[in-house]
């Protein structure tokens, strides 16, 4: 039985393209291969990739340097609320989780999230900027965001949040 794997360069084998080898005609009889060959999205994607300019050397070097920098210096860490005080989380990772917690509140989009130690032990102060829909009063929305952030930070991350400061940078009307 012929293999359904493509050569490493992604090209079609001659027999798949209607050649005379032992698998000639396989692409017509096999439903998997037939669907692949007849998929216009595959042709469109292949053409787009073939027409795409390779990244400039400068862009490539910048991307590599960013990856290396992130690996070498992941950023500041914050203490987790554990009795040994030996567990830490990178601020960037905690910030991403807390932005998603804010985004779970209907009508809210977190724009930024900064975390800073609020004391010398394990307390963390959260400062968020967000956009909020006017589907409820802003103080109520801020309260929902605070609860979501505190719940996620305590239960999922183990961060002891002492305060959540919220700045609404845009209020918009929501439909419904």
N, C-alpha and C positions, 0 to 999 in steps of 0.2 A: 504494500500500500504506500503511495507516495506521501512524503512529508508535507505538512501544511506550513512549515517554517520557511521564511524568506532567507535568502543569503544575507550575510552581515551588512552589506551595503544597501539592502532594502530593494534591490532590483528583482524583477521577475525572472524566473528561470526560463530558458528558451521553450521548454516543453509546455510551460504554463501559458505562454503567449501564443500557443497554437503550433508549436514545432512538431517534429516527427519522433521525438524520444518516447520512452516507455510510458511517460505520463501524459502524452499528447491527448488532448480532449478531456483530461481530468477536470480542468476548470469549468467545463460545461456540465459535466455529470455531477460533480460534488456541490451540494448546496452551499457549504461554507465558502468555497472558492468562488462560486458563481456570484454570490451576494457581494463578495469583496470586489470582484472585477466589474460588477455592474453598478457599484455605489458611486454616484456622481460626487458625493462629498469627498471621497478619497481622491478623485481626479482633481477637484478644486484645491484640496489641501496640498497635494503633490505639486501642482502648478505654482501655488503660492510660495511653497518652500523653495522651489527651483528658481523663482524670480526674486527671492529675497536677497538683499545685499548682505554679505557677511559683515559682522560688527567690525568697526574700526579697531585698530590696535589700541588706541587710547581708551575706547570704551571697554574693551576686553581687559586691559590692564587695570582699569578702575574697578571693574567688577571683581577681579581676582583679589585686588588689594582690600576691597571691602570685606570679602569672605575671610581673608587671612586675618584682618583686623578683628572681625567679630569672633574668630576662633581664639585669637591670642588675648583679646581683652573684651570679654563679654559685657562689661559695664559694671556699675556699682551693684553691690548685693545688699539685701535687707535681711535682718534676722527673722526667723520663724519663731513662733511662740511655743518653744519646746523647753522642757526643764533643763536640758544640758546646755542650751544656748550655743549649740554647735551646728545647727541647720540654718542654711541661708538660701535665698532665692535671688536670681538676677532680677533687677528692677524691671528690665524690659519685658521679661516673661510675665511677671506679676501684673504689670501695667496692661499687657494685652488681654489677660484674663479679666481684669476689672473693667476694661472698656467693653468687652463682650457682655459683662454683667449689666452695665448701664444700657447697652443696646437692646437688652431683652425687655426693657420697659417700653411699652407701645408709644410711638411718637418721638422717641429719643434716639439721637445719634451722638455717641461720644466722639469728640474731636481730639482731645488729648487727655492724658492721665499721667500725673507726676506723683511719685511716692518719695517720702523723706522720713527719716527717723524722727520721732516726736519726743523721744527720751533716750536715755543711755542704755536701756535694756532692750525691750522688743517692740515698743509701740511704733506704729507707722501712721503718718498723716497722708491722706490722699487728697490731691487737688485735681479736679476734673473740669474741663470745658466741654460744653455740649450744645447741640441744637435741640430744641424741644417743640413739640406740637402744642397747639393751643386747645387740645381736646379736653383739658382739665386745667385748673389753676396751677400756675408755675410752682408755688410752694408745695402743692400736693405732688407734682411730678418730681421735684427735688427730693421730697421725702421717700418716694418710691425708689429713686435711684440710690439714695443713701442706704436704704434697707437692702437692696439687691447687692450693692457693693460690699457692705458689711457681712451679709450672709455668705456670699461666695468667698470673700477673703478669709473669714474664720473657718468655714466648713471645708472648703476645697483646698485652700492654700495654707492655712495655718498661720495667717498674718493677724497680729493683734492691731486692728485699726482703731486709733483713738479719735480721729476726726475725718470727715469727708467734706471738703470745701467744694462747692459747685458754682461755676460761673456759666450762665447761659449766654452764648454769644449770638444766637439767632433764635427767634421765636417765629414759628410758621403755622399757618392754618392747616388743619388736616381735614381730609374729606371723610365723611361718614359721621 
